[in-house]
Amino acid sequence: MRDLAALNRVEMLPWDEWGRMHASYDGETGADYDDLMDTIATVTASDDVDAIMDLYATAELTVPPEMIV
């Protein structure tokens, strides 16, 4: 998620968390979150700038405004 944010010119610190990140670290997410992470990995590895921007624009993946300094 941090790479996706960085590709959208929003660089985060390694310890910044948003969305379900904390829940995933605690093992509280399921297969749908794993699928989302696979999608993020595939899209960020592509050269499709529009796909990268569109994926980041989803509510769960966009860095909340209060986290951006």
Biopython code that builds the backbone (N, CA, C, O; Angstrom):
import numpy as np
from Bio.PDB.StructureBuilder import StructureBuilder

atoms = [
    (1, "MET", "N", (0.826, -1.195, 0.000)),
    (1, "MET", "CA", (0.000, 0.000, 0.000)),
    (1, "MET", "C", (0.869, 1.258, 0.000)),
    (1, "MET", "O", (0.525, 2.261, -0.625)),
    (2, "ARG", "N", (1.985, 1.192, 0.699)),
    (2, "ARG", "CA", (2.870, 2.362, 0.721)),
    (2, "ARG", "C", (3.474, 2.620, -0.659)),
    (2, "ARG", "O", (3.634, 3.772, -1.062)),
    (3, "ASP", "N", (3.812, 1.544, -1.386)),
    (3, "ASP", "CA", (4.338, 1.709, -2.740)),
    (3, "ASP", "C", (3.287, 2.330, -3.655)),
    (3, "ASP", "O", (3.593, 3.212, -4.457)),
    (4, "LEU", "N", (2.056, 1.865, -3.531)),
    (4, "LEU", "CA", (0.973, 2.430, -4.333)),
    (4, "LEU", "C", (0.811, 3.918, -4.033)),
    (4, "LEU", "O", (0.633, 4.723, -4.947)),
    (5, "ALA", "N", (0.872, 4.279, -2.770)),
    (5, "ALA", "CA", (0.785, 5.687, -2.395)),
    (5, "ALA", "C", (1.966, 6.471, -2.976)),
    (5, "ALA", "O", (1.786, 7.565, -3.512)),
    (6, "ALA", "N", (3.161, 5.914, -2.868)),
    (6, "ALA", "CA", (4.352, 6.607, -3.375)),
    (6, "ALA", "C", (4.275, 6.817, -4.883)),
    (6, "ALA", "O", (4.699, 7.856, -5.389)),
    (7, "LEU", "N", (3.737, 5.840, -5.595)),
    (7, "LEU", "CA", (3.572, 5.999, -7.051)),
    (7, "LEU", "C", (2.555, 7.076, -7.391)),
    (7, "LEU", "O", (2.484, 7.532, -8.532)),
    (8, "ASN", "N", (1.774, 7.479, -6.411)),
    (8, "ASN", "CA", (0.812, 8.573, -6.573)),
    (8, "ASN", "C", (1.296, 9.837, -5.879)),
    (8, "ASN", "O", (0.508, 10.728, -5.561)),
    (9, "ARG", "N", (2.599, 9.901, -5.649)),
    (9, "ARG", "CA", (3.286, 11.073, -5.084)),
    (9, "ARG", "C", (2.895, 11.389, -3.648)),
    (9, "ARG", "O", (2.891, 12.547, -3.230)),
    (10, "VAL", "N", (2.566, 10.336, -2.898)),
    (10, "VAL", "CA", (2.263, 10.474, -1.477)),
    (10, "VAL", "C", (3.192, 9.505, -0.751)),
    (10, "VAL", "O", (2.869, 8.329, -0.584)),
    (11, "GLU", "N", (4.332, 10.003, -0.327)),
    (11, "GLU", "CA", (5.313, 9.142, 0.330)),
    (11, "GLU", "C", (5.033, 9.069, 1.825)),
    (11, "GLU", "O", (4.895, 10.088, 2.501)),
    (12, "MET", "N", (4.954, 7.853, 2.317)),
    (12, "MET", "CA", (4.640, 7.617, 3.722)),
    (12, "MET", "C", (5.864, 7.051, 4.440)),
    (12, "MET", "O", (6.800, 6.558, 3.813)),
    (13, "LEU", "N", (5.832, 7.134, 5.747)),
    (13, "LEU", "CA", (6.887, 6.559, 6.559)),
    (13, "LEU", "C", (6.627, 5.070, 6.749)),
    (13, "LEU", "O", (5.478, 4.635, 6.668)),
    (14, "PRO", "N", (7.663, 4.283, 6.999)),
    (14, "PRO", "CA", (7.479, 2.828, 7.130)),
    (14, "PRO", "C", (6.474, 2.417, 8.203)),
    (14, "PRO", "O", (5.889, 1.339, 8.105)),
    (15, "TRP", "N", (6.262, 3.233, 9.206)),
    (15, "TRP", "CA", (5.366, 2.864, 10.306)),
    (15, "TRP", "C", (3.959, 3.466, 10.151)),
    (15, "TRP", "O", (3.104, 3.243, 11.009)),
    (16, "ASP", "N", (3.711, 4.203, 9.101)),
    (16, "ASP", "CA", (2.370, 4.751, 8.876)),
    (16, "ASP", "C", (1.406, 3.639, 8.483)),
    (16, "ASP", "O", (1.741, 2.774, 7.673)),
    (17, "GLU", "N", (0.211, 3.666, 9.059)),
    (17, "GLU", "CA", (-0.813, 2.666, 8.773)),
    (17, "GLU", "C", (-2.145, 3.349, 8.508)),
    (17, "GLU", "O", (-2.491, 4.333, 9.163)),
    (18, "TRP", "N", (-2.888, 2.822, 7.546)),
    (18, "TRP", "CA", (-4.243, 3.278, 7.283)),
    (18, "TRP", "C", (-5.022, 2.106, 6.696)),
    (18, "TRP", "O", (-4.454, 1.074, 6.338)),
    (19, "GLY", "N", (-6.315, 2.290, 6.608)),
    (19, "GLY", "CA", (-7.155, 1.200, 6.113)),
    (19, "GLY", "C", (-7.071, -0.008, 7.052)),
    (19, "GLY", "O", (-7.076, 0.137, 8.275)),
    (20, "ARG", "N", (-6.995, -1.177, 6.466)),
    (20, "ARG", "CA", (-6.949, -2.409, 7.265)),
    (20, "ARG", "C", (-5.529, -2.885, 7.547)),
    (20, "ARG", "O", (-5.336, -4.047, 7.902)),
    (21, "MET", "N", (-4.538, -2.023, 7.399)),
    (21, "MET", "CA", (-3.151, -2.443, 7.599)),
    (21, "MET", "C", (-2.937, -3.023, 8.990)),
    (21, "MET", "O", (-2.359, -4.101, 9.130)),
    (22, "HIS", "N", (-3.394, -2.324, 10.013)),
    (22, "HIS", "CA", (-3.185, -2.799, 11.386)),
    (22, "HIS", "C", (-3.868, -4.141, 11.599)),
    (22, "HIS", "O", (-3.292, -5.038, 12.215)),
    (23, "ALA", "N", (-5.072, -4.286, 11.103)),
    (23, "ALA", "CA", (-5.795, -5.553, 11.240)),
    (23, "ALA", "C", (-5.052, -6.691, 10.536)),
    (23, "ALA", "O", (-5.040, -7.822, 11.020)),
    (24, "SER", "N", (-4.437, -6.389, 9.402)),
    (24, "SER", "CA", (-3.707, -7.439, 8.693)),
    (24, "SER", "C", (-2.479, -7.884, 9.477)),
    (24, "SER", "O", (-2.132, -9.065, 9.466)),
    (25, "TYR", "N", (-1.820, -6.952, 10.157)),
    (25, "TYR", "CA", (-0.653, -7.308, 10.970)),
    (25, "TYR", "C", (-1.061, -8.197, 12.138)),
    (25, "TYR", "O", (-0.266, -9.008, 12.614)),
    (26, "ASP", "N", (-2.301, -8.045, 12.598)),
    (26, "ASP", "CA", (-2.811, -8.851, 13.702)),
    (26, "ASP", "C", (-3.499, -10.131, 13.231)),
    (26, "ASP", "O", (-4.063, -10.869, 14.040)),
    (27, "GLY", "N", (-3.453, -10.396, 11.921)),
    (27, "GLY", "CA", (-4.064, -11.597, 11.378)),
    (27, "GLY", "C", (-5.572, -11.568, 11.375)),
    (27, "GLY", "O", (-6.210, -12.620, 11.423)),
    (28, "GLU", "N", (-6.157, -10.389, 11.320)),
    (28, "GLU", "CA", (-7.606, -10.235, 11.402)),
    (28, "GLU", "C", (-8.266, -9.993, 10.046)),
    (28, "GLU", "O", (-9.441, -9.629, 9.990)),
    (29, "THR", "N", (-7.541, -10.184, 8.973)),
    (29, "THR", "CA", (-8.123, -10.012, 7.643)),
    (29, "THR", "C", (-8.217, -11.379, 6.980)),
    (29, "THR", "O", (-7.605, -12.347, 7.431)),
    (30, "GLY", "N", (-8.986, -11.442, 5.913)),
    (30, "GLY", "CA", (-9.192, -12.721, 5.251)),
    (30, "GLY", "C", (-8.688, -12.735, 3.826)),
    (30, "GLY", "O", (-7.848, -11.928, 3.427)),
    (31, "ALA", "N", (-9.223, -13.671, 3.075)),
    (31, "ALA", "CA", (-8.795, -13.885, 1.692)),
    (31, "ALA", "C", (-9.046, -12.656, 0.813)),
    (31, "ALA", "O", (-8.290, -12.402, -0.124)),
    (32, "ASP", "N", (-10.097, -11.899, 1.109)),
    (32, "ASP", "CA", (-10.369, -10.714, 0.296)),
    (32, "ASP", "C", (-9.237, -9.696, 0.408)),
    (32, "ASP", "O", (-8.895, -9.037, -0.574)),
    (33, "TYR", "N", (-8.660, -9.569, 1.590)),
    (33, "TYR", "CA", (-7.543, -8.638, 1.769)),
    (33, "TYR", "C", (-6.298, -9.167, 1.068)),
    (33, "TYR", "O", (-5.540, -8.398, 0.476)),
    (34, "ASP", "N", (-6.088, -10.479, 1.133)),
    (34, "ASP", "CA", (-4.959, -11.086, 0.416)),
    (34, "ASP", "C", (-5.095, -10.833, -1.081)),
    (34, "ASP", "O", (-4.112, -10.517, -1.752)),
    (35, "ASP", "N", (-6.308, -10.973, -1.603)),
    (35, "ASP", "CA", (-6.557, -10.701, -3.026)),
    (35, "ASP", "C", (-6.281, -9.235, -3.355)),
    (35, "ASP", "O", (-5.736, -8.926, -4.414)),
    (36, "LEU", "N", (-6.655, -8.340, -2.451)),
    (36, "LEU", "CA", (-6.397, -6.915, -2.652)),
    (36, "LEU", "C", (-4.894, -6.650, -2.703)),
    (36, "LEU", "O", (-4.432, -5.881, -3.545)),
    (37, "MET", "N", (-4.129, -7.276, -1.814)),
    (37, "MET", "CA", (-2.675, -7.102, -1.814)),
    (37, "MET", "C", (-2.063, -7.640, -3.108)),
    (37, "MET", "O", (-1.122, -7.051, -3.641)),
    (38, "ASP", "N", (-2.595, -8.756, -3.614)),
    (38, "ASP", "CA", (-2.127, -9.297, -4.896)),
    (38, "ASP", "C", (-2.419, -8.319, -6.030)),
    (38, "ASP", "O", (-1.588, -8.123, -6.917)),
    (39, "THR", "N", (-3.595, -7.712, -5.997)),
    (39, "THR", "CA", (-3.957, -6.726, -7.012)),
    (39, "THR", "C", (-3.023, -5.527, -6.944)),
    (39, "THR", "O", (-2.558, -5.040, -7.974)),
    (40, "ILE", "N", (-2.749, -5.052, -5.743)),
    (40, "ILE", "CA", (-1.834, -3.915, -5.576)),
    (40, "ILE", "C", (-0.460, -4.262, -6.136)),
    (40, "ILE", "O", (0.147, -3.455, -6.840)),
    (41, "ALA", "N", (0.030, -5.454, -5.827)),
    (41, "ALA", "CA", (1.352, -5.876, -6.317)),
    (41, "ALA", "C", (1.380, -5.928, -7.841)),
    (41, "ALA", "O", (2.346, -5.481, -8.459)),
    (42, "THR", "N", (0.341, -6.462, -8.440)),
    (42, "THR", "CA", (0.282, -6.573, -9.901)),
    (42, "THR", "C", (0.226, -5.199, -10.551)),
    (42, "THR", "O", (0.946, -4.929, -11.512)),
    (43, "VAL", "N", (-0.622, -4.342, -10.029)),
    (43, "VAL", "CA", (-0.792, -3.011, -10.620)),
    (43, "VAL", "C", (0.452, -2.153, -10.434)),
    (43, "VAL", "O", (0.861, -1.458, -11.364)),
    (44, "THR", "N", (1.060, -2.185, -9.257)),
    (44, "THR", "CA", (2.244, -1.354, -9.033)),
    (44, "THR", "C", (3.442, -1.830, -9.847)),
    (44, "THR", "O", (4.356, -1.050, -10.115)),
    (45, "ALA", "N", (3.449, -3.101, -10.243)),
    (45, "ALA", "CA", (4.542, -3.622, -11.067)),
    (45, "ALA", "C", (4.324, -3.344, -12.554)),
    (45, "ALA", "O", (5.207, -3.593, -13.375)),
    (46, "SER", "N", (3.159, -2.835, -12.888)),
    (46, "SER", "CA", (2.844, -2.571, -14.296)),
    (46, "SER", "C", (3.305, -1.170, -14.692)),
    (46, "SER", "O", (3.742, -0.371, -13.863)),
    (47, "ASP", "N", (3.189, -0.909, -15.979)),
    (47, "ASP", "CA", (3.485, 0.430, -16.490)),
    (47, "ASP", "C", (2.209, 1.212, -16.769)),
    (47, "ASP", "O", (2.240, 2.236, -17.451)),
    (48, "ASP", "N", (1.099, 0.737, -16.248)),
    (48, "ASP", "CA", (-0.203, 1.339, -16.520)),
    (48, "ASP", "C", (-0.504, 2.429, -15.493)),
    (48, "ASP", "O", (-1.058, 2.164, -14.425)),
    (49, "VAL", "N", (-0.133, 3.642, -15.835)),
    (49, "VAL", "CA", (-0.288, 4.775, -14.917)),
    (49, "VAL", "C", (-1.750, 4.989, -14.549)),
    (49, "VAL", "O", (-2.059, 5.299, -13.398)),
    (50, "ASP", "N", (-2.649, 4.827, -15.507)),
    (50, "ASP", "CA", (-4.074, 5.008, -15.221)),
    (50, "ASP", "C", (-4.568, 3.978, -14.214)),
    (50, "ASP", "O", (-5.337, 4.317, -13.314)),
    (51, "ALA", "N", (-4.142, 2.733, -14.348)),
    (51, "ALA", "CA", (-4.547, 1.680, -13.408)),
    (51, "ALA", "C", (-4.002, 1.962, -12.014)),
    (51, "ALA", "O", (-4.686, 1.729, -11.017)),
    (52, "ILE", "N", (-2.782, 2.458, -11.942)),
    (52, "ILE", "CA", (-2.176, 2.810, -10.653)),
    (52, "ILE", "C", (-2.963, 3.929, -9.983)),
    (52, "ILE", "O", (-3.250, 3.861, -8.787)),
    (53, "MET", "N", (-3.308, 4.949, -10.743)),
    (53, "MET", "CA", (-4.074, 6.073, -10.191)),
    (53, "MET", "C", (-5.485, 5.650, -9.801)),
    (53, "MET", "O", (-5.991, 6.060, -8.757)),
    (54, "ASP", "N", (-6.118, 4.835, -10.632)),
    (54, "ASP", "CA", (-7.487, 4.382, -10.340)),
    (54, "ASP", "C", (-7.539, 3.522, -9.087)),
    (54, "ASP", "O", (-8.444, 3.670, -8.266)),
    (55, "LEU", "N", (-6.567, 2.618, -8.935)),
    (55, "LEU", "CA", (-6.545, 1.756, -7.760)),
    (55, "LEU", "C", (-6.321, 2.582, -6.496)),
    (55, "LEU", "O", (-6.982, 2.363, -5.481)),
    (56, "TYR", "N", (-5.397, 3.520, -6.560)),
    (56, "TYR", "CA", (-5.123, 4.363, -5.398)),
    (56, "TYR", "C", (-6.340, 5.192, -5.011)),
    (56, "TYR", "O", (-6.528, 5.505, -3.836)),
    (57, "ALA", "N", (-7.154, 5.545, -5.974)),
    (57, "ALA", "CA", (-8.317, 6.406, -5.720)),
    (57, "ALA", "C", (-9.428, 5.702, -4.935)),
    (57, "ALA", "O", (-10.371, 6.360, -4.496)),
    (58, "THR", "N", (-9.340, 4.395, -4.751)),
    (58, "THR", "CA", (-10.371, 3.705, -3.968)),
    (58, "THR", "C", (-10.251, 4.120, -2.511)),
    (58, "THR", "O", (-9.150, 4.349, -2.010)),
    (59, "ALA", "N", (-11.377, 4.215, -1.844)),
    (59, "ALA", "CA", (-11.429, 4.760, -0.478)),
    (59, "ALA", "C", (-10.491, 4.039, 0.486)),
    (59, "ALA", "O", (-9.854, 4.688, 1.315)),
    (60, "GLU", "N", (-10.394, 2.730, 0.396)),
    (60, "GLU", "CA", (-9.576, 1.974, 1.346)),
    (60, "GLU", "C", (-8.082, 2.203, 1.149)),
    (60, "GLU", "O", (-7.305, 2.064, 2.094)),
    (61, "LEU", "N", (-7.676, 2.549, -0.059)),
    (61, "LEU", "CA", (-6.249, 2.638, -0.354)),
    (61, "LEU", "C", (-5.686, 4.048, -0.333)),
    (61, "LEU", "O", (-4.476, 4.227, -0.195)),
    (62, "THR", "N", (-6.536, 5.042, -0.466)),
    (62, "THR", "CA", (-6.068, 6.428, -0.434)),
    (62, "THR", "C", (-5.622, 6.784, 0.981)),
    (62, "THR", "O", (-6.307, 6.473, 1.955)),
    (63, "VAL", "N", (-4.480, 7.434, 1.080)),
    (63, "VAL", "CA", (-3.990, 7.878, 2.387)),
    (63, "VAL", "C", (-4.956, 8.963, 2.896)),
    (63, "VAL", "O", (-5.237, 9.925, 2.182)),
    (64, "PRO", "N", (-5.462, 8.806, 4.130)),
    (64, "PRO", "CA", (-6.366, 9.822, 4.664)),
    (64, "PRO", "C", (-5.692, 11.199, 4.732)),
    (64, "PRO", "O", (-4.508, 11.294, 5.052)),
    (65, "PRO", "N", (-6.436, 12.247, 4.435)),
    (65, "PRO", "CA", (-5.868, 13.599, 4.413)),
    (65, "PRO", "C", (-5.161, 13.989, 5.720)),
    (65, "PRO", "O", (-4.166, 14.712, 5.698)),
    (66, "GLU", "N", (-5.678, 13.508, 6.847)),
    (66, "GLU", "CA", (-5.058, 13.884, 8.121)),
    (66, "GLU", "C", (-3.662, 13.278, 8.315)),
    (66, "GLU", "O", (-2.929, 13.685, 9.217)),
    (67, "MET", "N", (-3.301, 12.319, 7.481)),
    (67, "MET", "CA", (-1.973, 11.702, 7.584)),
    (67, "MET", "C", (-0.947, 12.399, 6.688)),
    (67, "MET", "O", (0.251, 12.137, 6.796)),
    (68, "ILE", "N", (-1.407, 13.271, 5.820)),
    (68, "ILE", "CA", (-0.512, 13.951, 4.896)),
    (68, "ILE", "C", (-0.136, 15.299, 5.478)),
    (68, "ILE", "O", (-0.997, 16.128, 5.775)),
    (69, "VAL", "N", (1.136, 15.502, 5.632)),
    (69, "VAL", "CA", (1.621, 16.742, 6.239)),
    (69, "VAL", "C", (1.932, 17.752, 5.173)),
    (69, "VAL", "O", (2.355, 18.866, 5.482)),
]
sb = StructureBuilder()
sb.init_structure("model")
sb.init_model(0)
sb.init_chain("A")
sb.init_seg("    ")
for serial, (resi, resn, name, xyz) in enumerate(atoms, 1):
    if name == "N":
        sb.init_residue(resn, " ", resi, " ")
    sb.init_atom(name, np.array(xyz, "f"), 0.0, 1.0, " ", f" {name:<3s}", serial, name[0])
structure = sb.get_structure()
